[in-house]
């Protein structure tokens, strides 16, 4: 079992930035593919961005492409989501997810991920 813990959410004005972090206390996540999903009120959980286990492949949804950047720091055993130019429609609970996969394919469906964090709230005011 891998426990994931997200942090970095908060309230920001439109056009602002936030950086989310995801760690796995006591476990290394270097061999896992990772993803960030988000869920707005009344909507389903949607894929935002994912990275393969090596960090060599990153895939962004059209809604965040060009504004969000996902990265992983193996030394810190952490994955990050840098969010710039935030919009009110980015308001959601953001979830970190891990997938036991060593391919270069980035999964975009929730069912393909094995472990999930509890989420961190991001609210963007207009």
Buried (B, 14 or more C-beta within 10 A) or exposed (E): EBBBEBBBBEEBEEEBEBBBBBBBEEBEBBEBBBBBBBBBEEEEBBBBBBBBBBBEBBBBBEBBEEBBBBEBEEEEBBBBBBBBEBBEEBBBBBBBBBBEBEEEEBBBEBEBBBBBBEBBEBBBEE
